[in-house]
Amino acid sequence: MADIKELALIVAGIDEEYQKGVIDGIITSAKANNVNVSCFSAFGGVISVKSYDTGEYNIYNLANYEKFDGVLLMINTISDQGQKELIVKKVRASKLPVVVLDCDEYPDFYNITIDNTAAMEDLVRHIIIDHGAEKLEYIAGPVSNPEAQDRLEAFKRVCAENHIAVTADDIHYGEFRSIDGKRAAERILKSGRALPDALVCANDAMALTAINEFVKHGVRIPEDMIVTGFDNTYNARHHCPALSTVERPLKQAGQLACETLIRLINGEKCEKIQGLGSKAVFSESCGCENPDGLDLAAYKKSTYNIIDSSREDINLLNRLNSELAETETETECMRVISSFLGDMECECCCICMCDGWDNTWNEGEELISGYTEKMHAPLVWDKGSVKFYGSFETRLMNPIPREGGGNISYFLPLHFRDRCLGYFVATNGDFPIKSLLCHSVLMNISNSLENVRKLINLNSAIRELDRLYVIDPLCGIYNRNGFIRAADARFRECKKNNEKILIAFIDMDGLKRINDDFGHNEGDFALQRLASSMVDCCHEGWMCARFGGDEFIIFGTAKDESDGDELIESLKSRLAQINRLIHKPYEISASIGTVVSDIGEDCTLFSLITSADEIMYEQKKKSSSRYIRK
């Protein structure tokens, strides 16, 4: 079998109609030529939060160009100039053949371009000459986008040739997003100026939301104002009024880009720039008749399918969101997600998580840029079969690449704000480009994973606080609280099993004098040595605690009185050994009182501790060498 070529596609906003149109063409060509396409896509610029965009754009760091034979670059869909420069730098460094869509900024790349100028000029001339518009305003695309600039310059050029002045106030800049049209309309309405005769928009999405905003305020389109768009999208054609716009051969451009790249990979010569034409479409929003008329039956069928699909997607999203809200671990999260992947109608889906994505609050740093060297795939959904893949090298990107050619895989980011969590891979399915809610589904999955991470962190913090609550920080053994909590349960267990218990109450000799004569650091040192000696003398299952400043307790099961005597001798011997080793100007010593007893009905742990304390006190009074200064 011939070597199957692997193509990388870099794009943003695959749920937009322009991107979908081009990608449809790429898919058609890829399947016809039996090549595989890996699409790396972000939804940057949608939320208008910089940290969120950082998390989205991180997906472009995943692309390992060593694994590809060529690159398709839809750089015109990425609005962030810094990201564009980083992507172009990496693509150039790969030395792979590159085909770019609609962008003449990079002369070293092969360019498939659709004319943005002639049709825009025709559209503007039409509304000026045929409809008599004398005052025009414009909603532009991003300043950094060459297509947007071409369309703006075409608008200005036709206005100038018809002696129509265009001021800075007449240009409203956006990012090609729907919300930009609404905001521009709001600014025009609030400006206090008379409405323009015509509002020309750089794309259909902005034009349609602008129309809706004007209509809300009683502005009639086209009677009071003409509005035009660019792209001739489905919504533009079926809006009321139908939008006057520019039609571009998007699918043809995608096919041509893919076929050109394949030819370049095979060593064939291609033209550096290949252009496709576009045409103005004069329709109802400028006062003309709809040139296509309306096939009511086809429209009703299409509209029903869109509504039905959206209803199903919304239902999926709501169910997914509610069930994910109940999850507390990665395993639970993946179990819920796996139950919904079949509804996405993809052949295969993978969730790939960074190593240490759930790091606790005191471990490591947040991962912002790039991915860990190894990932793990806690969920692989392959033709209905669910499994855990385990660890794999990130440079492979897809833990389970498909066999053969004609496969289309979408790599989409999972993140919370700018924190990288991992990524989602969907192969051989239209959900990423056809569903209006793909982005929302990914956001819900990401938010759920972040909630799990925070819950893990919270539980870790609680465990640490609990440890600090029960452990003496100086001596590393139980404090009074910890002893009472642990010993009380052990005491009840011994009583139930009719076991004898041993209580040893230990008081360090001369701690105050050590502190006074040699400083508190030496006093702390002496306390630590005494505590460690106690631990060394304990049998398995016994527990030690610092009960007060210089008071300690040992508690455990015992066979008879000899266990108490053995403990006393063992501790004294251990302290003597410590004193010989440390060569301090004082000796560490302690007074000890032990009780070995059965647990009667009226017996309490506190009463036994009191008895051991009294015995210890009697021993302390008898001792003549509680503190020795050398």
N, C-alpha and C positions, 0 to 999 in steps of 0.2 A: 504494500500500500504506500502511495506517495506521501512524503512528509507533509503534514497538515500545518498550515500557517496560522500563527497566533497574532491577532491585532489588538492593540490597546486603544480604547476610545476615552478621551478626556472631555468631560462636559459638565455643565451645571444645570439644575432645574429641568430634569427630564420629564416633569409633569406638565411643562408648558407646550403649547401646540407647535411652535416653531421647532423645538427640539424633537418632539415626537415625530413630526413630519420627516425630518432629516434621518432620525434613527430608523424609522420604518424603511427608508431606502437602503440604509446600511445593512439592516437585517436581511432584506430581500437579496441583496448582492452577496452577502456572506453565505447564506444558505445555498444560493445558486453556485457559488464557487467552492463550497465545502471548506470554508475557513472558520476559525473560532474568533469571537470578539469578546473581550473583557472590557466592560464599561465602568469607569470609575466616575461616580457622580456625587456631587454635593447639592444641598439646597440652600447655599449661601445667599445672603442678601434678601432673604424672605422675612426674617424676624426683626431685622434692623437692630440687632444687639451684637456688638463686636465679639464678645466672648463666645456667643453661640456660633457665629460665622467661623471663628477660629477652630472650633470643634468640628464643624462641617467640612471645612477645607482640608483638614488633616487627612482625609481619605486619599488625597492625591499623593501623599507620602508612601502609600501602600504599593503603588505601581512599581514593580521591579522590571525595568526595561530589558534586563538581560534575558527575560523569559519571552520576549516578543520579537516579532519580525518586522513590525512597522507600527506607526502611530497615526491615529485619526484625531485631529485636534480641533475641537469646537471652542476655541479660546474666546470667541466673541460672546459666549454665554456666561462668562465669568466676569463679574463687575469689579472685583478687587484687583487693583493694579499690581500690588505686591505679590499676590498669588499667581497672577499671570506670568510675572517675571520669573518666579521660582519654577513654575512648570516648564516654561520655555527653556530655561537654563538646563534643567534635567533632561529634557527631551533632546536638546542639542548635544549634550554630553554623551547620550546613548549612541550617537552616530547612526541611528536607524533612519530609514526613509520616513518622511513625515508629510501628510497631506492635511492642510488646514482649511476650514470652511469659512468663507466670507471674511477674510482678513488679509490685507496686503501690507501689514506692519513687518512681516518677517519674510523678506525676499528669498531667503535660503530654503524656505518650505514651498512645496507645491500647493497651489491655491485653487480651490473650486469656488468661484465667486458668482453670486447672483446680483445682477445690476440693481443698485439701490437708487440710481439717479434718474434715468430716463422716465420711468413710470411715475416717480414722485413728481417730477416736473410736469408731466402730462396731467396728473391729478390736480396740482395747484393751478395750472393754467385753466383747466376746465372750470374750477369754481370761481376764478376771477373773470374769465372772458365769457363763459356760457351762463354763469349765474350772477355775475355782477358784484361779487364780493369786493369791498374796498378796504375793509379793516380786518386783518387776519392776525391771529395769535397761534402759538405752536407749543405742543407738549413734546419735549425732546427726550431722547434716551440718554444713557450715561455719557459723560464727557469723554471717558477713556475708550469708548466703543467706536471703532472706525465706521461701522455700518450706521450707527446713530449720527455720526458727524456727516457722513455722505448725504443722508436724508435731510438733515438740517441745512446743509449748504445748498442743496437743490431747492429747498423751500425759499431760502433767502435770495437765491439767484433769480427765481421766477418773480418774486415780489419786486426785486430791483428793476427787472426789465419792464415791469408794468408800473413803475414809479410809485410803488406802495412802500411806505416807510415801515421798518421793523426795528423797534427799540428793545433794549434789554428787558423792559417790563413785559414785552410781548412773548418772551421765551420762558417756558416753565420746564425746568429740568427734572427728570425722573430716572428710574432704573429699569424701565420696561415692565414694571410690575403694575398689576391692576390698581393697587392702592394709590399709585402716583397720579392716575387720571382723576380719581376722586379728590385728592388733595389740590391738584391744579384747578379743578372746577370750583372748589371752595374758595381758593385765593381770588379767582376772577370775580366770583359773586360778592365777596367781601371787600373788593377793591374800591367799590363805589363808582367805577368807570362804566361807561356804556358797554354792553356786550359786543364782542366782535361780530362781524358778519359771518366769519368762518373760523373754526378751530381745527387746525390740522394736527394730527397726532402721529408719532413715530411708530406706533404699533396699534393693533386692534384692541388689545387688553386695556390699555390706557383710555382709548377712545370710548369703549363701551361703558366703563365705570364713570367717565366724565359725563356721558349722555344721561346715565341714570341719576347722577347728582343734579344736573340741570333740570331734568324732568320733575324731580322732587320739589323744585323751587318754581314750578310753573313755566319753565322755558320749553317752547315747542321746537322739536327738531324735525324737519329743516326750516319750518316757517319763520322762527325767530333767529335761528342760528344754524349754519351748516357745520357738521362734524364729520371728519374723515379719519380713516385709520391706515394700517399697513400690515399685510400678511394674508388677508382674506381667509380668516379662520372659520371654523364651523359656527361658532357663536356669532361672528360678524355677519355671516351669510343668513343666519336665521333669526337675527335680532329684529325687533320692530321699532323703528324702521331699519331695514337691511342697510348695512354699512357700506358707504363708498370707500374703497380701499385699493390696495395693490396686491395682485396675485403673484405668488412666487412658486417655482417648481421645487418645493422642498424635498419631496421624495426622490425626484430625479437627481438633485444635488447630492443626496446621501448615497445613492447608487453609484454615481459617477466618482465620488470621493473614494468609496471602497474599492471599486474596480481599478481606479488609478493607482491606489496603494498596492494592490495585488500585482499589477503590472510592474511597478517599480521594484517590488521584492523579487520578482522573477527576472530582473535585469533588463526590462524593456525600457525604451525611451518614451517619455511623456512630455507634453507641453507644460511649461512651468505654471502658466495661468490658463485656466479653462473657465470661460464665462457662460452663464446662462441668463436668458432674458427674463423680464417680468412685464406685467401689463397692468394698466390702471383699470379698475372696475368701477363704473359709475352706477350708483344705486340710489336707494331711497333717502339716505341721510343727507344727500346734497340736493335733493329735489327731482332726481331722475327716477325712472321706473326700474324695478328689479330686472336685470338683464336675463336672469335665469328663470324668472317666474317662480312658482312654488308648486312642487309636487307634494300635495297635501298628504297623500297616503304614505309616501316615503318619509316625510317630515314627522308624521305622527308615530311611525314605527321607530324612527331614530330617536325621537324624544323620549318615547316610552322606554327604550333600551337604556338610555342614559339615566333616566330617573330610577329605573329598576336596579341598575347596577350601583348607582349611588346609594340607594336605600339599603342594598345588601352590604355595601362597604361600611356605611354608618352603623348598621346593626352589628357587623363584625367588630368594628372599632369600640363600640359601647360595651359589648360582651367581653372583649379582650381587656379593656380598661378596668372593668369591674372585677374580673377574676384575678388580674395581676395585682390589684390592690390588696388582695388577701395573702399574697406570697411573702415569705420571710427569708427564703434561702435561694441560692442560685438554682438548685435542683427543682424546687417548687416552681420557680419562674419559668424554667425551660419546659417543665411538664405542661404548664398552661399554654405557653406559646405554641408548643408542638400540636396541641389540639386545634389550633386555628390555621396552621400552615396549609392544610389541604384546601381551605377556602380561597387561598391566593392563586391556586391553579398554576403553580410552577412545578416543573419536573423535580427540582431539587432546591432546598433552602438550607443554609448553614448559618449558625450564629457563632462567631469567632471572637473570643475574649482574650484580652491581654493578660499575660502572666502577672499576678499580683493586682489585678484590677480592683479587688476588694480589700486592698491593704488597709490595716487598721490605722487609727489616728496617729499612732506614734511610730509608724513604719514608713520609711522612704519618702519620696516626693511624688507629687501629682504628675502624671504623664500628659503633656500638652501637645508635643510635636513628635510625630512618628509613632511606631509601634514597638513593643518588646520583641526581642530576637526570636522568641518562640511564642506561639499562641496556643490556646486550647479551644477545642470545638465541643462545648457541652451539649450542643444540639445539632444533629444532622437529620434532616427530613428528606428522604430519598425515595421518590415514587410511593409515598405512603408509609415507608418503613422508618421508624424513629430509632436513632442510636446515638451513643456518645463516641466521638472519634478520638478524643484525647489530644495530646500535644503534637504540634507540627511546626516546622520552621516557617517563619513569617514570609521569607523570600519566595515561598511556593504560592502564597496568596490564597489559593483555593485548596482546602484540605482534601477535597474529592473532585478533581477535574473530570469532566465528562469525556467519554471515549468518542473517537471519531471527530468529524468536522461539522460545521454548521451550528455550533452551540453558542448561545448568547448568554453571558453571565453579567449580572449587575452587582457592583461592589458599593455598598452604601454605608455611611458612618453611623456608629453608635457612640454617643457621647452625652455628657451632662455639662452644659455651658462649654468651657474649653477643655474640660477633663476628658481624655480619651478613654473609652471603655473597651471598644473593639469595633467590629464591623459585621454587616449582614450581607450574605451572598445569596442572590436569587438567580437560578439558571433555567433558561428555556420556559419563559412565561411572560405574559404582558402586564402583570400587575404593577411593576415599577413604573411603566410609562403610560398605562391606560387608566389606572385607578387615580381618582382625585385625592385619595386619602392615604397613599403610600407613605408620604412624608409624616402624616399624623400617626400612622401605625408605628413607624420607626421612633418617633418622639415618645410615644407611650411605652414602647419596649425599653428605650434608654432611661426614661424616668423611673420605670419600675426597677431596673437594675441599680440605679443610683439609690433608690429607697432601700433596696437590699443591702447595698454597700454601707449606707448610713446606719442601718439597723445592726449590721455586724460590728461597725465601729462603736455604736452605742453600747452594745452588749459587752464589747471588749473594755470600754471605759468603766462600765458598771462592775465588771469582774475586777478591774484594777482598783477601783474605789473600795470594793468589798475586801480585797486583799489588804489594802492600806488600813481598813477599818479593823481587821482582826489580827494583823501582823505587827509586831513591834519593829519599827524601822531601824533601830540601833542594833538589836540582837538577832533579828531575823527569825524569831520564834513567835508563837502566839502572844498577843497582849491580853489584858484582862477580858476584854469583850470576846476575843476569839476563843479564849479558853472556856469561858462560860458557855458559849454557843456549842463548841465541839464536845466538851466534857459532859455537859448535861445529857446529850443524846447517848454518849458512850456509857454514862452511869446507869441510865434506864435499861440499856441493853444488858449490862452486867447483872443488874438486879433481876431481870427476866430470866437470865441463864444461870442464876445462882453462882456467880463467879466472885471470888475475893478480889478486892481492889487495893491498890497501894496509892497512898498520897504522901508525897514528900514536900515539906515546906522548907524553903532554903532562903536564908538571909545572908547577904554578903557582909563580911566583917570589914569595918573601917572605911566604907566608901567616902564618908564625909571628910575624913582625914586625908585620904588620897587626893580628893578634889582640892582641899585647902592647901596641902603641902606641895602638890605637883601639877595642879591644874585639872580642869574638867576633861580635857582630851585624854589624860591618863586615866581618869575615872571611867570614861566611856570605854577605853581600851580594856580595863579590868573587867567591866561588866560583860563585854563581848567574849572575853576569854572564859569567864565563868559560864556563860550561856552555851558556848561551844563545848565545854567540858561536860555539861549536863547532857547535851544531845549525844555525845560520844558514849555516855554511860547508860543510855536508855535501851531497853529491849524493844523488839519490833512491836509496833502497835501502841507504844507509850507516847504521851504527848508532853511537851514542855511549854511553859509560859512564863513571861515576865509579868508578875502580878501587881507590882508597884515599882517604885524607884529602884530599890535594891533587894526586892523580894521576888522569889521565883517559886514555881510549883512544877512538880512532875506527877503525872497521873497515868495509871495503867492497871492491868490485871496482875494478880500475884498468886503464887501457890501457897506460901506461908510466910511467917515472920522473917525467915532467912533472906527473902528477897529484899526486904528493907535494909537489913544489915549489909547485904552485899552491895546495895546501891551506895550506902554511906561510905564504905571502904573504897569502892571503885571511884567515887567522886573525889575523895581525899587524895587518893593515889594519882588521879589524873591532874589535880591542881598542883600537887608537888612536882610532877613532871613538867608542867607548864612553867612553874616558877624557876626551875633549873634552866629551862631553855631561854626565857625572855630576859633574864638578868636585870630586872627592874629594882629600883631602890626601895621596894616594898614587896610584900608577899600577898598573893591573892588567896583568900581563905573564906570559908563560909560556915555558918552554923546550920545544922540540918535536923529536922524533926520528921520522923516517918510514922505512918499508921498503916497497918495491913489489917483489913477487916472484912467480914461478911457484911452484906447489906440487908439489914433488918427492915421490917415494915415501916418503922418510924425513922429510919436512918435517912439523912439527907447528905448531899455532897457538901453543902456548906458546913454542916456539923463536923464532918470528917476533916475538912480543911482547917476548921477552928482547932480541933484536937491536935493536928500536926503542927499548927502554929504554936500552940502552947508547949508542946514537947520541944520544938526548936528553941523557944525562948528560954526554957530551962537549961538547954544545952549551951546557949549563948552565955548565960550567967555563970556557968561552970568553967567556960573557956578562959584561959589566961593569955592567949596569944591571938586574939581576934584581929589585931593589926600590928604588924611588925615593920618598923622602919629600919632599913639597913644602913 
